[in-house]
């Protein structure tokens, strides 16, 4: 059977500082799941554990007391609404969640590609060149995979995000080509062995050029060849960003030739 888009494991609500949209309520997110026939969705607001030093001023207010304001999550028959978070990894490989918090969440997604956060997630020196960005991406991914995390409920968020190139399309494609090599293959093999999920983020899949489409497809083809499991995330911060995403996800899953065997299931 082919890969079926029946879930969304990366959604932000009004609690995320980059949303603050009252229309992006948990009730609206649940309605979106029902309208699209999803059996599982996961709330993943931005989070930095207050017990971990090193938070930026932007991240610090988004602590545990803040993200848990969404609880209890609304319920509907046929939809499992999970409580997760998107944490952060700094330029010094500090992860913004402590082991004591692992059990508080159903799913934890970790980005290593937030390179628009220069000075926090990426040094100014590394940000200056394609090589610096590519090397830093690989070392951050390697660092995450070396951590003693609960891998059965860890997702690697938007690995091929255009923030890799500072949202510059040309630099973005250059970085993707630079990282798609033997080192990436080794890391994806480790990710597959650990059982972590690889996110197909629909915000990265509305291609602006054939060059971008080929670079992103080549990147995720390596992950597939290495045995990685994939999940879908819209990364939506506003209701409009939920519209039409199922079709985008299905189109890319078909492009990669994914089957049900390639699908990641939280906790399994």
N, C-alpha and C positions, 0 to 999 in steps of 0.2 A: 504493500500500500504506500501511496505517496505521502509526503509530509503534509499534515493537515494543520492549518492555522486555527487553533481552537483555544488560544490563550494569549495573554499579554502580561509579561512579568516585569515591566518597567514603566510605571505610571506615577506621575507626581500629582499632588493635590495642592490646594490653596496654602497648605502649611509650608511648602518649599519656598524659600526666599526668592527664587527666580520665577515663581508663579504668582503667589498672592492674589490669585484670581478667585473671587468667591463663587463663580460659576463652576470652577473645577472642584466640586465637592465630591465626597465619597459616594453620595447618592447618585450623582450624575455618572460617575465612573462605573458604578454597578449597572446603571441603565444602559450604558455603552456596551457592557459585556453581554447583557441580555439581548440587545438588538443585533449583536453580531454572532450570537450562538456560542459564546465562549463558556467553557466549563470551568476555567480557572483564570483568575486575574490576581495581580499582586501590586499592592501599594508600595512605592519605593521613594519616599520623600528623602531629601538630603539630610545627612546625619553626621554629627561629630560627637563622639562620646566625651562627656565632660571630664572623665577620669583620665583621658589621654592628652598629654600636653602637645602644643604645637598647632592648635586650631587658628585659622585666619579669623579676622574680625567678622567676615561674612559667614563663616561656618559656625563659630562659637555659639550663637543663639539657637542653632538647630540641634539641640541636645536631646537626651532621652525624654525628659518631661515635655519637651515641645512636640516631638513626633508622635508620642502616645496620645496626644489630644484627639487623634482620629479614631481612637478606640471607644466603644466597640464598633467594629465595621458593620455596615448594613448587610443584610442577608437576603437572598432570594433563592428559590428552589432551582436546583440545577447549576448554580454558580458557586464555586468555592472562592471566597475573597480572602486572600492571604495578606499578612502584615509583614512587610519587608522594609528595607532601607537601602539607600545608595550612600555609601560612605566615601572616603577620599584617601588617596595616597599622596603624600607630599614629595617634593623634590629630593628629600632625604630618606625616602622610603618609610616614613611613619604612616601607619594605617590608623584611621580615625575611629577604630572600634576596639574595645578590650575583650579578652576572652570571657569575662564575666557577663558580657552582653549578648553573646552568641545565641543563647537559648531564648532571648526575648523576641527573636524575629524568626519568621518562617523562611526568609530568604534574604541574603546579603549580597548586593552587587557592588563590585569594585571597579572603578574606572582607572585605567593607566594612561588615558589619552586626553586628559583635560589640559591640553597644552595652551589653552587661552588664558590659564591662570599663571602667567609668567611671574616668577618670584615666589610662588607658593607650590604649585605642582610641577613646575619646570623652571630651571635657572635661566637667567638672562643669557648666559654664555651658551647653553645648549639650544636656546630658542633661536639663536642667530643664524644657524646653518641647517641645511637638510640633514647632514651627517650627525650633527648634535642631537637633533630631534629623533632621528631614527635610532641612534645608539641608546638614547635615554628611554625610549619606548621599550626596547628589548630588555634593558636592565631592570626596568620597573616591573615588566611582566615576569621576568625571571624571579625577582624578589617576592612577588605575590605568591607564585607557585611554590616557593621555598618556605612559606609561612605555615605553621601548624593550624590551619583553618578547618572548619567543618565543611569539607569540600563538597559533600552531598547537597549542600544548600548554598553554594557560592556560584555567582554568575560573574563573568567578565564582561562589563558593560561596554557597548559601542567601541570595540577595539579599533575599528576602521573609521572613526569619527573624523570629520574634516577639521576639527580643532588640532589634529596632528600637524597641520600646516598653518595654524593660526588663521584658519578660514580663508586662506589664499588657495585657490583651486590648483594653480600650477605647483606650488610648494607641496600641497597635500598629495598630489599624484606622485611627485618625486619621492616623498617620504615613504609612501606605500610601496613603491617599487624597490626602495632601498632596504626595507625591512623584510620583504618577501624573499627569503633565502634559507640557507641551511640552519641558521640560528633559530629562526622562527619555527621551522619544522621540528627542531628538537623540543622547543617549548610547547608546541601544540601536542606533541606526543606525550609530554609529561602531563599536560592538562587533561588529555584523554584518559591517561592512566589514573589520575587522581579523581576523575569523575566530575570536574567542574563544568558548568554550562558556558557556552559561547553565545553571546547575544548577537542576533541579527536585528539591528536597530533601524526601524523604518525611516527615521529622520535622516539616515545616511544612505538610503537606497533610492531616493528620487534623483537620479543621476542628471547632471548638467552637461555632460559630454560623454562621448564614447570612450575617451581616454580614462575618465573617472570610472565608468562602468567596468572596463577591462581590469583596471588596477584593483578595485574592490573585489571583483569576482575572483581574480587570481589569488588574492589574500585569503579569502574564505575557502577557496578550493584546497589550499594547503591544509587548513583545519579539517576539512572533510576527509582528505586523504590520510590524515593522521589519526582518524577515528574519533574526533571530537563530536560531542552532542550539542545541538543548537536549540535555542529558544527565541521567541519573538518578544521584542519590547518596542513600544512606540516612543517612549521617553516624552510623552505628552505632558505639557504644563498648562494647557488651555483646551477647552472643549473642541475648538476648531482643529486642533492637532490630532484628534482622534478620528476625524472623518476620513474615510477612504484608505485607512492604513492597513486594513486586512488584505485588500487587493494588492497593495504594494508588497506586503510580506509574502503573500502566496506566489506572486510573480517571481520574486527573487529566490524563494525556496525551489520553485520549478527550474529556474535558471541554473541553480547549483545541482539539480538532480537529486534533491534530498528525498528520503523515504521516512516512514514512521520509525525505522531503526535509528535514524540520525537525530531523533528528537530527545531533548533533555526534559526530564520531569523532576520538579523540585522534590528533594528528599528521597529520591529513588536511585 
